[in-house]
């Protein structure tokens, strides 16, 4: 029951903000222009600030675990390319294909990861390591698949994808955050507070824009893809890779970090990127909403199983 209550406390507030965005749009308080501006601001300013804040605060030199980071990176890579390969076989529409792939593998690793592990273990070094192992790849792979599979992008090349990756604000934020951490650079408090002011806007603003941009009737038409992506995200990836993690010897907070990497809801930033890069934002928003609703129960069930086996 405690795990259920925690998971509900972690995910239900996010879903309620999405609902508020939808209701405010229906009442005319939020507009299409707001959604467009909010998504652009989030993509270029707020989300990079969030990434810089979280990564720069971790001391990677002291806590580095190459085996753990490599596992997170390899798991993310395998998941991405297998899902993309299957999507090419079963999904014909290019814009939907890119959105489906991104929504199926990309987790709320940073936001939910810190909250869940701190609630169970207090301070933990494994979340920053998980973030460095998977979050840069989350963003690089998202740019890659949305570049090649976005609407009307049939003639994209590797050069185009590399250009998009280099110019992507979130990727730039990751690079800056890692450099600040490795060089142990401490900025004045006023500068840190400024960055934090933008960072704290990222999640609520993205959730409001997600709700305001959600189109129920259009989403119903894509129900099969939404259900398939949600099952991959919440069930299939954890069922496949968690036993491998256990076999490799990962336990306690490391195993919880891997669980969050694999089975947490699709991150809201995937909607922002799909909206800005020609992907199917309707499908992406649908998967974000569904995985946010159901993750409280799926994560709780997996946590219960791990605790029953004395692994966490």
ChimeraX attribute file (.defattr): number of C-alpha atoms within 10 A of each C-alpha:
attribute: neighborCount
match mode: 1-to-1
recipient: residues
	/A:1	8
	/A:2	8
	/A:3	17
	/A:4	17
	/A:5	12
	/A:6	16
	/A:7	19
	/A:8	19
	/A:9	12
	/A:10	18
	/A:11	20
	/A:12	16
	/A:13	12
	/A:14	20
	/A:15	20
	/A:16	15
	/A:17	20
	/A:18	27
	/A:19	19
	/A:20	17
	/A:21	26
	/A:22	22
	/A:23	16
	/A:24	16
	/A:25	21
	/A:26	12
	/A:27	10
	/A:28	10
	/A:29	11
	/A:30	19
	/A:31	16
	/A:32	13
	/A:33	9
	/A:34	16
	/A:35	22
	/A:36	15
	/A:37	13
	/A:38	19
	/A:39	26
	/A:40	16
	/A:41	18
	/A:42	26
	/A:43	24
	/A:44	15
	/A:45	19
	/A:46	27
	/A:47	24
	/A:48	24
	/A:49	27
	/A:50	26
	/A:51	26
	/A:52	25
	/A:53	24
	/A:54	20
	/A:55	25
	/A:56	24
	/A:57	16
	/A:58	21
	/A:59	18
	/A:60	18
	/A:61	11
	/A:62	9
	/A:63	13
	/A:64	14
	/A:65	14
	/A:66	11
	/A:67	11
	/A:68	21
	/A:69	19
	/A:70	16
	/A:71	19
	/A:72	24
	/A:73	20
	/A:74	15
	/A:75	20
	/A:76	22
	/A:77	16
	/A:78	12
	/A:79	18
	/A:80	21
	/A:81	15
	/A:82	11
	/A:83	19
	/A:84	21
	/A:85	11
	/A:86	12
	/A:87	18
	/A:88	15
	/A:89	10
	/A:90	9
	/A:91	15
	/A:92	10
	/A:93	14
	/A:94	22
	/A:95	25
	/A:96	25
	/A:97	29
	/A:98	30
	/A:99	32
	/A:100	27
	/A:101	28
	/A:102	30
	/A:103	30
	/A:104	30
	/A:105	31
	/A:106	29
	/A:107	29
	/A:108	21
	/A:109	27
	/A:110	23
	/A:111	17
	/A:112	21
	/A:113	24
	/A:114	21
	/A:115	15
	/A:116	20
	/A:117	21
	/A:118	14
	/A:119	11
	/A:120	15
	/A:121	12
	/A:122	11
	/A:123	12
	/A:124	16
	/A:125	19
	/A:126	24
	/A:127	27
	/A:128	25
	/A:129	25
	/A:130	25
	/A:131	26
	/A:132	21
	/A:133	22
	/A:134	27
	/A:135	26
	/A:136	19
	/A:137	20
	/A:138	23
	/A:139	21
	/A:140	19
	/A:141	22
	/A:142	24
	/A:143	26
	/A:144	20
	/A:145	23
	/A:146	28
	/A:147	28
	/A:148	21
	/A:149	27
	/A:150	24
	/A:151	18
	/A:152	13
	/A:153	14
	/A:154	11
	/A:155	9
	/A:156	13
	/A:157	12
	/A:158	11
	/A:159	9
	/A:160	14
	/A:161	19
	/A:162	15
	/A:163	13
	/A:164	18
	/A:165	20
	/A:166	14
	/A:167	11
	/A:168	18
	/A:169	20
	/A:170	28
	/A:171	22
	/A:172	16
	/A:173	23
	/A:174	25
	/A:175	17
	/A:176	18
	/A:177	22
	/A:178	21
	/A:179	15
	/A:180	20
	/A:181	21
	/A:182	15
	/A:183	11
	/A:184	15
	/A:185	11
	/A:186	12
	/A:187	10
	/A:188	8
	/A:189	9
	/A:190	9
	/A:191	11
	/A:192	12
	/A:193	13
	/A:194	11
	/A:195	18
	/A:196	17
	/A:197	14
	/A:198	18
	/A:199	21
	/A:200	15
	/A:201	17
	/A:202	24
	/A:203	20
	/A:204	15
	/A:205	21
	/A:206	28
	/A:207	27
	/A:208	28
	/A:209	31
	/A:210	30
	/A:211	26
	/A:212	25
	/A:213	25
	/A:214	23
	/A:215	16
	/A:216	11
	/A:217	9
	/A:218	12
	/A:219	19
	/A:220	14
	/A:221	12
	/A:222	14
	/A:223	14
	/A:224	11
	/A:225	22
	/A:226	25
	/A:227	15
	/A:228	13
	/A:229	29
	/A:230	28
	/A:231	18
	/A:232	20
	/A:233	25
	/A:234	27
	/A:235	18
	/A:236	15
	/A:237	20
	/A:238	23
	/A:239	15
	/A:240	11
	/A:241	17
	/A:242	20
	/A:243	12
	/A:244	14
	/A:245	20
	/A:246	13
	/A:247	10
	/A:248	12
	/A:249	12
	/A:250	20
	/A:251	17
	/A:252	16
	/A:253	22
	/A:254	20
	/A:255	20
	/A:256	26
	/A:257	29
	/A:258	28
	/A:259	23
	/A:260	25
	/A:261	30
	/A:262	32
	/A:263	30
	/A:264	29
	/A:265	32
	/A:266	30
	/A:267	27
	/A:268	27
	/A:269	25
	/A:270	27
	/A:271	31
	/A:272	27
	/A:273	26
	/A:274	26
	/A:275	22
	/A:276	15
	/A:277	22
	/A:278	20
	/A:279	29
	/A:280	24
	/A:281	26
	/A:282	26
	/A:283	29
	/A:284	34
	/A:285	31
	/A:286	28
	/A:287	32
	/A:288	29
	/A:289	25
	/A:290	18
	/A:291	29
	/A:292	27
	/A:293	18
	/A:294	18
	/A:295	24
	/A:296	22
	/A:297	18
	/A:298	20
	/A:299	23
	/A:300	19
	/A:301	13
	/A:302	18
	/A:303	18
	/A:304	16
	/A:305	13
	/A:306	18
	/A:307	11
	/A:308	10
	/A:309	9
	/A:310	10
	/A:311	16
	/A:312	18
